[in-house]
Amino acid sequence: MKIRTQLIISTVIFGLVLLIIAVSAVTTDRQLEHLDRQEQIARSLAQEANDLSYLSTEYLLYREDLQRTRWESVYTSFSSDLSEFDPQTPEQQALVANIRGNQHRLKEIFDSVIPVYAASSGSDDPAADPVLQTVWSRMAVQTQGMGADATQLARIMHQEMDQLEQASTLLIFALMGTFAAYLLTSYFFFYRHTLVAIDDLQKGAEIIGSGNLDYAIVETSDDEISELSRSFNRMAADLKGITASKTDLEREAAERKQAEEALQRQTEDLAWLNRDLESAHRETNLYLDILTHDIGNTENVSNLYTELLIDSLPGDREATGYAKKLQRSVRKSIEILGTVSKIRRIHAGPPLLRPMDLDAIIREETGHYPNSSIRYEGAPYLVRADDLLPEVFVNLIGNAVKHGGSDAAITVLTEEENGFVRVTVADTGPGVPDEQKDAIFHRYEQKKRGVGEGLGLYLVQILVGRYGGEVWVEDRVPGRPEEGAAFRFTLEKA
């Protein structure tokens, strides 16, 4: 059995014994207090019975109202004390019953005397009055019986108190003896056993530590010390096996050294690769600079010359058509370069978000399409974003206008939702099939696109994610994708 279990069991047993003895001692003390009070009441009853006898005699001799009043007062006190007495045994109950009987008879005798002697004065020779002698004798018998019974009650209470005091003394000695037994038992059965076991364990550890790995510590019982001894023995066996495989350890050390050398070479290779990546990054940035700046400037010039070419061909419709197609291609190229520049800016570093007036941005962007049917339903909201937020509406509203056609109705709606502002851009165009609702935002990454396609919605997705929101597309009319799409996204309120 575990030492902890043994200690808990012994503590619980001795604790219960101590608790029982302590409760018994407290109960005995309370009984002593009760008996002491009962003894005091019994002695008071005996004294009051004597007082009633004396006052009865005084009243019969002198027949004065003062003696009668005093007698009635003492009688009332006697009755009150008797009502407080609590007899426990049949003997005590019998004595109390006798006292009550004598008390009632005494009262009856005294009450019968009062009308007779109330108007008459005391007799000069009480012995010559036979009626007085008879009443006197009867009252004396009652008061003496009451006093004797009360004295007997006091004596019984005192005897019971002596017995309880002896029992209380024995309980105190039992309490002290039990506590001493608990200490001795704890010492001999637990501490001494534990100290001996620890001493044996210490000696065994010293022997094993000196190099004698064949030594085994004796396991005497199934407790915590024995578990520790088993652990020492297993450690010695493991150490012996490790010592026996020194060659394996040396080989492992050599292999580890080779691995460290290989890791060092890989680290050097990674350093070279990192430098190559940095060089490639700088080169990529150079190409992007050329693409977004130099080629962009060239595209702008080409767009200008295309406009001049269109103006110079007013009569040749076919040539004008070709020139306008050329102009649309140049403008599409400029738009793609602008989008690439914005994506590059987004990936350049963390955003510096600030409160932006969402209502003003929406009104400005919808104003760029005066010929389209756009209805805006919203309220002023401040959201956390940066100056790229208008690009979200440029792409969503632009797509709705482009794919919805001239007859498409576009609705822009803003509403508050759990600390966010949810924005909806819905149109009555051809809609988005269910199988494309998720892929439409990843078309650029999946390379399922034509020239310049997929960049706009990809830009919307990374911008909304940059602002801590989400973007998705639903059917404008649930379950009927052919009746238009509803692009929704959320922005954090500022």
Contacts in CASP RR format, 6 or more apart in sequence:
PFRMAT RR
TARGET T0000
AUTHOR 0000-0000-0000
METHOD contacts of the structure
MODEL  1
MKIRTQLIISTVIFGLVLLIIAVSAVTTDRQLEHLDRQEQIARSLAQEAN
DLSYLSTEYLLYREDLQRTRWESVYTSFSSDLSEFDPQTPEQQALVANIR
GNQHRLKEIFDSVIPVYAASSGSDDPAADPVLQTVWSRMAVQTQGMGADA
TQLARIMHQEMDQLEQASTLLIFALMGTFAAYLLTSYFFFYRHTLVAIDD
LQKGAEIIGSGNLDYAIVETSDDEISELSRSFNRMAADLKGITASKTDLE
REAAERKQAEEALQRQTEDLAWLNRDLESAHRETNLYLDILTHDIGNTEN
VSNLYTELLIDSLPGDREATGYAKKLQRSVRKSIEILGTVSKIRRIHAGP
PLLRPMDLDAIIREETGHYPNSSIRYEGAPYLVRADDLLPEVFVNLIGNA
VKHGGSDAAITVLTEEENGFVRVTVADTGPGVPDEQKDAIFHRYEQKKRG
VGEGLGLYLVQILVGRYGGEVWVEDRVPGRPEEGAAFRFTLEKA
1 221 0 8 1.000
1 222 0 8 1.000
1 223 0 8 1.000
2 222 0 8 1.000
2 223 0 8 1.000
2 224 0 8 1.000
3 190 0 8 1.000
3 193 0 8 1.000
3 194 0 8 1.000
3 223 0 8 1.000
3 224 0 8 1.000
3 225 0 8 1.000
4 224 0 8 1.000
6 189 0 8 1.000
6 190 0 8 1.000
6 223 0 8 1.000
7 186 0 8 1.000
7 190 0 8 1.000
10 182 0 8 1.000
10 185 0 8 1.000
10 186 0 8 1.000
10 189 0 8 1.000
10 190 0 8 1.000
14 178 0 8 1.000
14 179 0 8 1.000
14 181 0 8 1.000
14 182 0 8 1.000
14 185 0 8 1.000
15 182 0 8 1.000
17 178 0 8 1.000
18 175 0 8 1.000
18 178 0 8 1.000
18 179 0 8 1.000
18 182 0 8 1.000
21 171 0 8 1.000
21 174 0 8 1.000
21 175 0 8 1.000
21 178 0 8 1.000
22 175 0 8 1.000
24 171 0 8 1.000
25 168 0 8 1.000
25 171 0 8 1.000
25 172 0 8 1.000
25 175 0 8 1.000
28 164 0 8 1.000
28 167 0 8 1.000
28 168 0 8 1.000
28 171 0 8 1.000
29 168 0 8 1.000
31 164 0 8 1.000
32 161 0 8 1.000
32 164 0 8 1.000
32 165 0 8 1.000
32 168 0 8 1.000
34 86 0 8 1.000
35 157 0 8 1.000
35 160 0 8 1.000
35 161 0 8 1.000
35 164 0 8 1.000
36 157 0 8 1.000
36 161 0 8 1.000
38 85 0 8 1.000
38 86 0 8 1.000
38 153 0 8 1.000
38 157 0 8 1.000
39 154 0 8 1.000
39 157 0 8 1.000
39 158 0 8 1.000
39 161 0 8 1.000
41 81 0 8 1.000
41 82 0 8 1.000
41 84 0 8 1.000
41 85 0 8 1.000
42 85 0 8 1.000
42 150 0 8 1.000
42 151 0 8 1.000
42 153 0 8 1.000
42 154 0 8 1.000
42 157 0 8 1.000
43 150 0 8 1.000
43 151 0 8 1.000
43 154 0 8 1.000
44 81 0 8 1.000
45 78 0 8 1.000
45 81 0 8 1.000
45 82 0 8 1.000
45 85 0 8 1.000
45 99 0 8 1.000
45 146 0 8 1.000
45 147 0 8 1.000
45 150 0 8 1.000
45 153 0 8 1.000
46 147 0 8 1.000
46 150 0 8 1.000
46 151 0 8 1.000
46 154 0 8 1.000
48 74 0 8 1.000
48 77 0 8 1.000
48 78 0 8 1.000
48 81 0 8 1.000
49 78 0 8 1.000
49 143 0 8 1.000
49 144 0 8 1.000
49 145 0 8 1.000
49 146 0 8 1.000
49 147 0 8 1.000
49 150 0 8 1.000
50 143 0 8 1.000
50 147 0 8 1.000
51 74 0 8 1.000
52 71 0 8 1.000
52 74 0 8 1.000
52 75 0 8 1.000
52 78 0 8 1.000
52 106 0 8 1.000
52 143 0 8 1.000
52 146 0 8 1.000
53 139 0 8 1.000
53 140 0 8 1.000
53 143 0 8 1.000
53 144 0 8 1.000
55 67 0 8 1.000
55 70 0 8 1.000
55 71 0 8 1.000
55 74 0 8 1.000
56 71 0 8 1.000
56 106 0 8 1.000
56 110 0 8 1.000
56 136 0 8 1.000
56 139 0 8 1.000
56 140 0 8 1.000
56 143 0 8 1.000
57 136 0 8 1.000
57 140 0 8 1.000
58 64 0 8 1.000
58 67 0 8 1.000
59 67 0 8 1.000
59 68 0 8 1.000
59 71 0 8 1.000
59 110 0 8 1.000
59 113 0 8 1.000
59 117 0 8 1.000
60 113 0 8 1.000
60 117 0 8 1.000
60 126 0 8 1.000
60 132 0 8 1.000
60 135 0 8 1.000
60 136 0 8 1.000
60 139 0 8 1.000
61 122 0 8 1.000
61 123 0 8 1.000
61 126 0 8 1.000
62 122 0 8 1.000
63 117 0 8 1.000
63 118 0 8 1.000
63 120 0 8 1.000
63 121 0 8 1.000
63 122 0 8 1.000
68 114 0 8 1.000
71 110 0 8 1.000
75 103 0 8 1.000
75 106 0 8 1.000
75 107 0 8 1.000
75 110 0 8 1.000
78 103 0 8 1.000
78 146 0 8 1.000
79 103 0 8 1.000
82 96 0 8 1.000
82 99 0 8 1.000
82 100 0 8 1.000
82 103 0 8 1.000
85 96 0 8 1.000
85 153 0 8 1.000
87 93 0 8 1.000
87 95 0 8 1.000
87 96 0 8 1.000
89 156 0 8 1.000
91 156 0 8 1.000
92 153 0 8 1.000
92 156 0 8 1.000
95 149 0 8 1.000
95 152 0 8 1.000
95 153 0 8 1.000
95 156 0 8 1.000
96 149 0 8 1.000
96 153 0 8 1.000
98 145 0 8 1.000
98 149 0 8 1.000
99 145 0 8 1.000
99 146 0 8 1.000
99 147 0 8 1.000
99 149 0 8 1.000
99 150 0 8 1.000
99 153 0 8 1.000
102 142 0 8 1.000
102 143 0 8 1.000
102 145 0 8 1.000
102 146 0 8 1.000
102 149 0 8 1.000
103 142 0 8 1.000
103 146 0 8 1.000
105 142 0 8 1.000
106 139 0 8 1.000
106 142 0 8 1.000
106 143 0 8 1.000
106 146 0 8 1.000
109 135 0 8 1.000
109 138 0 8 1.000
109 139 0 8 1.000
109 142 0 8 1.000
110 139 0 8 1.000
113 135 0 8 1.000
116 131 0 8 1.000
123 129 0 8 1.000
123 132 0 8 1.000
126 132 0 8 1.000
126 133 0 8 1.000
126 136 0 8 1.000
127 133 0 8 1.000
194 225 0 8 1.000
197 220 0 8 1.000
197 223 0 8 1.000
197 225 0 8 1.000
197 226 0 8 1.000
198 225 0 8 1.000
200 217 0 8 1.000
200 218 0 8 1.000
200 220 0 8 1.000
200 229 0 8 1.000
201 217 0 8 1.000
201 225 0 8 1.000
201 228 0 8 1.000
201 229 0 8 1.000
201 232 0 8 1.000
204 215 0 8 1.000
204 217 0 8 1.000
204 232 0 8 1.000
205 217 0 8 1.000
205 232 0 8 1.000
207 215 0 8 1.000
208 215 0 8 1.000
208 217 0 8 1.000
208 232 0 8 1.000
208 235 0 8 1.000
208 236 0 8 1.000
213 236 0 8 1.000
213 237 0 8 1.000
213 239 0 8 1.000
213 240 0 8 1.000
213 243 0 8 1.000
214 240 0 8 1.000
215 236 0 8 1.000
216 233 0 8 1.000
216 236 0 8 1.000
217 229 0 8 1.000
217 232 0 8 1.000
217 233 0 8 1.000
218 229 0 8 1.000
219 226 0 8 1.000
219 229 0 8 1.000
219 230 0 8 1.000
219 233 0 8 1.000
220 226 0 8 1.000
242 249 0 8 1.000
288 340 0 8 1.000
288 344 0 8 1.000
291 337 0 8 1.000
291 340 0 8 1.000
292 337 0 8 1.000
292 338 0 8 1.000
292 340 0 8 1.000
292 341 0 8 1.000
292 344 0 8 1.000
295 337 0 8 1.000
296 334 0 8 1.000
296 337 0 8 1.000
299 330 0 8 1.000
299 333 0 8 1.000
299 334 0 8 1.000
299 337 0 8 1.000
300 334 0 8 1.000
302 330 0 8 1.000
303 327 0 8 1.000
303 330 0 8 1.000
303 331 0 8 1.000
303 334 0 8 1.000
306 323 0 8 1.000
306 326 0 8 1.000
306 327 0 8 1.000
306 330 0 8 1.000
307 327 0 8 1.000
309 323 0 8 1.000
309 326 0 8 1.000
310 320 0 8 1.000
310 323 0 8 1.000
310 324 0 8 1.000
310 327 0 8 1.000
313 319 0 8 1.000
313 320 0 8 1.000
313 323 0 8 1.000
314 320 0 8 1.000
332 451 0 8 1.000
332 452 0 8 1.000
336 451 0 8 1.000
336 452 0 8 1.000
336 455 0 8 1.000
339 455 0 8 1.000
339 456 0 8 1.000
339 459 0 8 1.000
340 455 0 8 1.000
342 388 0 8 1.000
342 391 0 8 1.000
342 459 0 8 1.000
343 455 0 8 1.000
343 458 0 8 1.000
343 459 0 8 1.000
343 462 0 8 1.000
345 388 0 8 1.000
346 388 0 8 1.000
346 459 0 8 1.000
346 462 0 8 1.000
346 463 0 8 1.000
346 466 0 8 1.000
351 386 0 8 1.000
351 466 0 8 1.000
351 467 0 8 1.000
352 386 0 8 1.000
353 384 0 8 1.000
353 385 0 8 1.000
353 386 0 8 1.000
353 467 0 8 1.000
354 384 0 8 1.000
354 385 0 8 1.000
354 386 0 8 1.000
354 494 0 8 1.000
355 382 0 8 1.000
355 383 0 8 1.000
355 384 0 8 1.000
355 494 0 8 1.000
356 382 0 8 1.000
356 383 0 8 1.000
356 384 0 8 1.000
356 385 0 8 1.000
356 386 0 8 1.000
356 387 0 8 1.000
356 389 0 8 1.000
356 494 0 8 1.000
357 380 0 8 1.000
357 382 0 8 1.000
358 380 0 8 1.000
358 381 0 8 1.000
358 382 0 8 1.000
358 383 0 8 1.000
358 389 0 8 1.000
358 414 0 8 1.000
358 421 0 8 1.000
358 423 0 8 1.000
358 491 0 8 1.000
359 378 0 8 1.000
359 379 0 8 1.000
359 380 0 8 1.000
359 381 0 8 1.000
359 414 0 8 1.000
361 389 0 8 1.000
361 390 0 8 1.000
361 393 0 8 1.000
362 376 0 8 1.000
362 378 0 8 1.000
362 393 0 8 1.000
362 412 0 8 1.000
362 414 0 8 1.000
362 423 0 8 1.000
363 376 0 8 1.000
364 390 0 8 1.000
365 390 0 8 1.000
365 393 0 8 1.000
365 394 0 8 1.000
365 397 0 8 1.000
366 374 0 8 1.000
366 376 0 8 1.000
366 393 0 8 1.000
366 397 0 8 1.000
366 412 0 8 1.000
367 374 0 8 1.000
369 397 0 8 1.000
369 398 0 8 1.000
369 401 0 8 1.000
371 406 0 8 1.000
372 401 0 8 1.000
372 406 0 8 1.000
372 408 0 8 1.000
372 410 0 8 1.000
373 407 0 8 1.000
373 408 0 8 1.000
373 409 0 8 1.000
373 410 0 8 1.000
374 397 0 8 1.000
374 410 0 8 1.000
374 411 0 8 1.000
374 412 0 8 1.000
375 409 0 8 1.000
375 410 0 8 1.000
375 411 0 8 1.000
375 412 0 8 1.000
376 411 0 8 1.000
376 412 0 8 1.000
377 411 0 8 1.000
377 412 0 8 1.000
377 413 0 8 1.000
377 414 0 8 1.000
378 412 0 8 1.000
378 413 0 8 1.000
378 414 0 8 1.000
378 415 0 8 1.000
379 414 0 8 1.000
381 414 0 8 1.000
381 416 0 8 1.000
381 421 0 8 1.000
381 493 0 8 1.000
382 493 0 8 1.000
382 494 0 8 1.000
383 389 0 8 1.000
383 421 0 8 1.000
383 467 0 8 1.000
383 491 0 8 1.000
383 492 0 8 1.000
383 493 0 8 1.000
383 494 0 8 1.000
384 467 0 8 1.000
384 468 0 8 1.000
384 491 0 8 1.000
384 492 0 8 1.000
384 493 0 8 1.000
384 494 0 8 1.000
385 467 0 8 1.000
385 491 0 8 1.000
388 463 0 8 1.000
388 466 0 8 1.000
389 463 0 8 1.000
389 467 0 8 1.000
391 459 0 8 1.000
391 460 0 8 1.000
391 463 0 8 1.000
392 460 0 8 1.000
392 463 0 8 1.000
392 464 0 8 1.000
392 489 0 8 1.000
393 412 0 8 1.000
393 425 0 8 1.000
395 456 0 8 1.000
395 457 0 8 1.000
395 459 0 8 1.000
395 460 0 8 1.000
396 425 0 8 1.000
396 460 0 8 1.000
396 487 0 8 1.000
397 410 0 8 1.000
397 412 0 8 1.000
397 425 0 8 1.000
399 456 0 8 1.000
399 457 0 8 1.000
400 408 0 8 1.000
400 410 0 8 1.000
400 425 0 8 1.000
400 426 0 8 1.000
400 427 0 8 1.000
400 429 0 8 1.000
400 487 0 8 1.000
401 408 0 8 1.000
401 410 0 8 1.000
403 427 0 8 1.000
403 429 0 8 1.000
403 430 0 8 1.000
403 431 0 8 1.000
404 427 0 8 1.000
404 428 0 8 1.000
404 429 0 8 1.000
404 430 0 8 1.000
405 429 0 8 1.000
407 428 0 8 1.000
408 427 0 8 1.000
408 428 0 8 1.000
408 429 0 8 1.000
409 427 0 8 1.000
409 428 0 8 1.000
410 425 0 8 1.000
410 426 0 8 1.000
410 427 0 8 1.000
410 428 0 8 1.000
411 424 0 8 1.000
411 425 0 8 1.000
411 426 0 8 1.000
411 427 0 8 1.000
412 423 0 8 1.000
412 424 0 8 1.000
412 425 0 8 1.000
413 423 0 8 1.000
413 424 0 8 1.000
413 426 0 8 1.000
414 421 0 8 1.000
414 422 0 8 1.000
414 423 0 8 1.000
414 424 0 8 1.000
415 421 0 8 1.000
415 422 0 8 1.000
416 422 0 8 1.000
416 493 0 8 1.000
417 490 0 8 1.000
419 492 0 8 1.000
419 493 0 8 1.000
420 469 0 8 1.000
420 490 0 8 1.000
420 491 0 8 1.000
420 492 0 8 1.000
420 493 0 8 1.000
421 490 0 8 1.000
421 491 0 8 1.000
421 492 0 8 1.000
421 493 0 8 1.000
422 488 0 8 1.000
422 489 0 8 1.000
422 490 0 8 1.000
423 488 0 8 1.000
423 489 0 8 1.000
423 490 0 8 1.000
423 491 0 8 1.000
424 486 0 8 1.000
424 487 0 8 1.000
424 488 0 8 1.000
425 486 0 8 1.000
425 487 0 8 1.000
425 488 0 8 1.000
426 476 0 8 1.000
426 484 0 8 1.000
426 485 0 8 1.000
426 486 0 8 1.000
426 487 0 8 1.000
427 476 0 8 1.000
427 484 0 8 1.000
427 485 0 8 1.000
428 476 0 8 1.000
428 483 0 8 1.000
428 484 0 8 1.000
429 483 0 8 1.000
429 484 0 8 1.000
429 485 0 8 1.000
430 482 0 8 1.000
430 484 0 8 1.000
431 475 0 8 1.000
431 476 0 8 1.000
431 481 0 8 1.000
431 482 0 8 1.000
431 483 0 8 1.000
431 484 0 8 1.000
431 485 0 8 1.000
432 440 0 8 1.000
432 473 0 8 1.000
432 481 0 8 1.000
432 484 0 8 1.000
432 485 0 8 1.000
433 481 0 8 1.000
434 481 0 8 1.000
437 472 0 8 1.000
437 473 0 8 1.000
437 474 0 8 1.000
439 446 0 8 1.000
439 448 0 8 1.000
440 457 0 8 1.000
440 473 0 8 1.000
441 457 0 8 1.000
441 458 0 8 1.000
441 460 0 8 1.000
441 461 0 8 1.000
441 471 0 8 1.000
441 473 0 8 1.000
442 458 0 8 1.000
442 461 0 8 1.000
443 449 0 8 1.000
443 453 0 8 1.000
443 454 0 8 1.000
443 457 0 8 1.000
443 458 0 8 1.000
444 454 0 8 1.000
444 455 0 8 1.000
444 456 0 8 1.000
444 457 0 8 1.000
444 458 0 8 1.000
445 458 0 8 1.000
460 471 0 8 1.000
460 487 0 8 1.000
460 489 0 8 1.000
461 471 0 8 1.000
464 470 0 8 1.000
464 471 0 8 1.000
464 489 0 8 1.000
464 490 0 8 1.000
464 491 0 8 1.000
465 471 0 8 1.000
467 491 0 8 1.000
467 492 0 8 1.000
468 491 0 8 1.000
468 492 0 8 1.000
469 489 0 8 1.000
469 490 0 8 1.000
469 491 0 8 1.000
469 492 0 8 1.000
470 489 0 8 1.000
470 490 0 8 1.000
471 487 0 8 1.000
471 488 0 8 1.000
471 489 0 8 1.000
471 490 0 8 1.000
472 487 0 8 1.000
472 488 0 8 1.000
472 489 0 8 1.000
473 485 0 8 1.000
473 486 0 8 1.000
473 487 0 8 1.000
473 488 0 8 1.000
474 485 0 8 1.000
474 486 0 8 1.000
474 488 0 8 1.000
475 481 0 8 1.000
475 483 0 8 1.000
475 484 0 8 1.000
475 485 0 8 1.000
475 486 0 8 1.000
476 483 0 8 1.000
476 484 0 8 1.000
476 485 0 8 1.000
476 486 0 8 1.000
477 483 0 8 1.000
477 484 0 8 1.000
END
